[in-house]
Amino acid sequence: MSRPLVSLFRCLAFAVLSAATALAIAQVPSQTPSAPEPAAPDAKILTMFPHPGGACYWVSGQANSIFQMHGHFHSPYEGPHSLIDDFESKA
């Protein structure tokens, strides 16, 4: 394809996508966000561990594990800080 034709195609594609987006947004009914209703005082809040109602603390955690491996490959150079041409895996 010639360069001007490609530019024309990109402009037309952008115009069609923009028009489709505008139509999709226009068809969504507008709703005013309403404030969430407060929970009744008697309602129990589901928690994993019991805790006092007035506590102001947060406890969380995260664990990550990354597994890496490589198989055999040809290496023209081997040194003390190089990968070796042998199967290795680490977690």
C-alpha atoms as an extended CHARMM CRD file, in Angstrom:
* protein
*
        91  EXT
         1         1  MET       CA              0.0000000000        0.0000000000        0.0000000000  PROA      1               0.0000000000
         2         2  SER       CA              1.2050000000        3.4920000000       -0.6850000000  PROA      2               0.0000000000
         3         3  ARG       CA              1.9560000000        5.8480000000        2.1710000000  PROA      3               0.0000000000
         4         4  PRO       CA             -0.9390000000        8.3050000000        1.5160000000  PROA      4               0.0000000000
         5         5  LEU       CA             -3.3960000000        5.4060000000        1.3120000000  PROA      5               0.0000000000
         6         6  VAL       CA             -2.2040000000        4.0370000000        4.6560000000  PROA      6               0.0000000000
         7         7  SER       CA             -2.6170000000        7.4850000000        6.2500000000  PROA      7               0.0000000000
         8         8  LEU       CA             -6.1090000000        7.7830000000        4.8250000000  PROA      8               0.0000000000
         9         9  PHE       CA             -7.0140000000        4.3340000000        6.1310000000  PROA      9               0.0000000000
        10        10  ARG       CA             -5.7390000000        5.2060000000        9.6240000000  PROA      10              0.0000000000
        11        11  CYS       CA             -7.7120000000        8.4790000000        9.6480000000  PROA      11              0.0000000000
        12        12  LEU       CA            -10.8920000000        6.7050000000        8.5460000000  PROA      12              0.0000000000
        13        13  ALA       CA            -10.4290000000        3.9740000000       11.1460000000  PROA      13              0.0000000000
        14        14  PHE       CA             -9.9080000000        6.5880000000       13.8540000000  PROA      14              0.0000000000
        15        15  ALA       CA            -13.0100000000        8.5010000000       12.7400000000  PROA      15              0.0000000000
        16        16  VAL       CA            -15.1740000000        5.3510000000       12.7370000000  PROA      16              0.0000000000
        17        17  LEU       CA            -13.9340000000        4.2880000000       16.1910000000  PROA      17              0.0000000000
        18        18  SER       CA            -14.4830000000        7.8030000000       17.5680000000  PROA      18              0.0000000000
        19        19  ALA       CA            -18.0270000000        7.9260000000       16.1730000000  PROA      19              0.0000000000
        20        20  ALA       CA            -18.8380000000        4.4670000000       17.5470000000  PROA      20              0.0000000000
        21        21  THR       CA            -17.5380000000        5.4700000000       20.9790000000  PROA      21              0.0000000000
        22        22  ALA       CA            -19.5490000000        8.6940000000       20.9500000000  PROA      22              0.0000000000
        23        23  LEU       CA            -22.7160000000        6.7760000000       20.0050000000  PROA      23              0.0000000000
        24        24  ALA       CA            -22.1290000000        4.2010000000       22.7260000000  PROA      24              0.0000000000
        25        25  ILE       CA            -21.6400000000        6.9130000000       25.3430000000  PROA      25              0.0000000000
        26        26  ALA       CA            -24.7210000000        8.8050000000       24.1560000000  PROA      26              0.0000000000
        27        27  GLN       CA            -26.9210000000        5.7140000000       24.5400000000  PROA      27              0.0000000000
        28        28  VAL       CA            -25.9680000000        5.1160000000       28.1730000000  PROA      28              0.0000000000
        29        29  PRO       CA            -28.7080000000        6.5460000000       30.3940000000  PROA      29              0.0000000000
        30        30  SER       CA            -27.4060000000        9.1620000000       32.7690000000  PROA      30              0.0000000000
        31        31  GLN       CA            -27.9730000000        8.3120000000       36.3800000000  PROA      31              0.0000000000
        32        32  THR       CA            -27.1310000000       10.5210000000       39.2750000000  PROA      32              0.0000000000
        33        33  PRO       CA            -25.0230000000        8.5500000000       41.7200000000  PROA      33              0.0000000000
        34        34  SER       CA            -26.8610000000        7.9730000000       44.9370000000  PROA      34              0.0000000000
        35        35  ALA       CA            -25.1590000000        7.7300000000       48.2770000000  PROA      35              0.0000000000
        36        36  PRO       CA            -24.9740000000        4.2010000000       49.6500000000  PROA      36              0.0000000000
        37        37  GLU       CA            -27.4290000000        3.5100000000       52.3990000000  PROA      37              0.0000000000
        38        38  PRO       CA            -25.7640000000        3.2520000000       55.8030000000  PROA      38              0.0000000000
        39        39  ALA       CA            -25.7680000000       -0.1770000000       57.3870000000  PROA      39              0.0000000000
        40        40  ALA       CA            -28.2750000000       -0.7570000000       60.1280000000  PROA      40              0.0000000000
        41        41  PRO       CA            -26.6920000000       -0.5950000000       63.6000000000  PROA      41              0.0000000000
        42        42  ASP       CA            -27.7490000000       -4.1930000000       64.2580000000  PROA      42              0.0000000000
        43        43  ALA       CA            -26.1990000000       -5.5030000000       61.0270000000  PROA      43              0.0000000000
        44        44  LYS       CA            -23.1750000000       -7.7590000000       61.5280000000  PROA      44              0.0000000000
        45        45  ILE       CA            -20.1370000000       -7.0650000000       59.3730000000  PROA      45              0.0000000000
        46        46  LEU       CA            -18.5800000000      -10.2280000000       57.9820000000  PROA      46              0.0000000000
        47        47  THR       CA            -14.9260000000      -10.5270000000       59.0270000000  PROA      47              0.0000000000
        48        48  MET       CA            -12.4100000000      -13.3380000000       59.0720000000  PROA      48              0.0000000000
        49        49  PHE       CA            -11.2510000000      -12.7380000000       62.6590000000  PROA      49              0.0000000000
        50        50  PRO       CA            -13.1240000000      -11.1210000000       65.5350000000  PROA      50              0.0000000000
        51        51  HSD       CA            -12.0020000000       -7.5880000000       66.3680000000  PROA      51              0.0000000000
        52        52  PRO       CA            -13.2720000000       -4.6920000000       68.4350000000  PROA      52              0.0000000000
        53        53  GLY       CA            -15.5250000000       -2.2580000000       66.6010000000  PROA      53              0.0000000000
        54        54  GLY       CA            -13.4630000000        0.8630000000       67.3700000000  PROA      54              0.0000000000
        55        55  ALA       CA            -10.0730000000       -0.5870000000       66.3290000000  PROA      55              0.0000000000
        56        56  CYS       CA             -8.0210000000        1.6480000000       64.0330000000  PROA      56              0.0000000000
        57        57  TYR       CA             -5.4190000000       -0.6940000000       62.5880000000  PROA      57              0.0000000000
        58        58  TRP       CA             -4.8570000000       -2.7300000000       59.4460000000  PROA      58              0.0000000000
        59        59  VAL       CA             -2.9760000000       -5.9980000000       59.1420000000  PROA      59              0.0000000000
        60        60  SER       CA             -2.1620000000       -7.4810000000       55.7500000000  PROA      60              0.0000000000
        61        61  GLY       CA              0.4360000000       -9.6330000000       54.0890000000  PROA      61              0.0000000000
        62        62  GLN       CA              1.6870000000      -10.7890000000       50.7360000000  PROA      62              0.0000000000
        63        63  ALA       CA              3.8140000000      -13.6780000000       49.5200000000  PROA      63              0.0000000000
        64        64  ASN       CA              5.4990000000      -13.8300000000       46.1080000000  PROA      64              0.0000000000
        65        65  SER       CA              7.3630000000      -16.6950000000       44.5370000000  PROA      65              0.0000000000
        66        66  ILE       CA              9.1630000000      -16.4870000000       41.2020000000  PROA      66              0.0000000000
        67        67  PHE       CA             10.3280000000      -19.6380000000       39.4410000000  PROA      67              0.0000000000
        68        68  GLN       CA             13.1270000000      -19.3460000000       36.9000000000  PROA      68              0.0000000000
        69        69  MET       CA             14.7990000000      -21.9720000000       34.7700000000  PROA      69              0.0000000000
        70        70  HSD       CA             16.7760000000      -22.4340000000       31.5980000000  PROA      70              0.0000000000
        71        71  GLY       CA             17.7650000000      -25.4450000000       29.5960000000  PROA      71              0.0000000000
        72        72  HSD       CA             20.8440000000      -26.3110000000       27.6150000000  PROA      72              0.0000000000
        73        73  PHE       CA             22.1740000000      -23.6960000000       25.1850000000  PROA      73              0.0000000000
        74        74  HSD       CA             25.3630000000      -22.9210000000       23.2830000000  PROA      74              0.0000000000
        75        75  SER       CA             27.5020000000      -20.2110000000       24.8720000000  PROA      75              0.0000000000
        76        76  PRO       CA             30.7420000000      -19.0310000000       23.2790000000  PROA      76              0.0000000000
        77        77  TYR       CA             31.8890000000      -17.6270000000       26.6410000000  PROA      77              0.0000000000
        78        78  GLU       CA             31.7580000000      -19.0410000000       30.1570000000  PROA      78              0.0000000000
        79        79  GLY       CA             32.9180000000      -17.2020000000       33.2410000000  PROA      79              0.0000000000
        80        80  PRO       CA             32.2650000000      -17.0310000000       36.9780000000  PROA      80              0.0000000000
        81        81  HSD       CA             29.2430000000      -14.6960000000       36.4960000000  PROA      81              0.0000000000
        82        82  SER       CA             27.8010000000      -16.3640000000       33.3780000000  PROA      82              0.0000000000
        83        83  LEU       CA             24.9740000000      -18.8160000000       32.9190000000  PROA      83              0.0000000000
        84        84  ILE       CA             26.3550000000      -22.2910000000       32.4740000000  PROA      84              0.0000000000
        85        85  ASP       CA             25.4020000000      -24.6360000000       29.6600000000  PROA      85              0.0000000000
        86        86  ASP       CA             23.4710000000      -26.9330000000       31.9580000000  PROA      86              0.0000000000
        87        87  PHE       CA             19.8830000000      -27.1750000000       33.1630000000  PROA      87              0.0000000000
        88        88  GLU       CA             19.3100000000      -24.8730000000       36.1600000000  PROA      88              0.0000000000
        89        89  SER       CA             16.2390000000      -23.9050000000       38.1230000000  PROA      89              0.0000000000
        90        90  LYS       CA             15.6200000000      -21.6810000000       41.1120000000  PROA      90              0.0000000000
        91        91  ALA       CA             12.5040000000      -20.7040000000       43.0350000000  PROA      91              0.0000000000
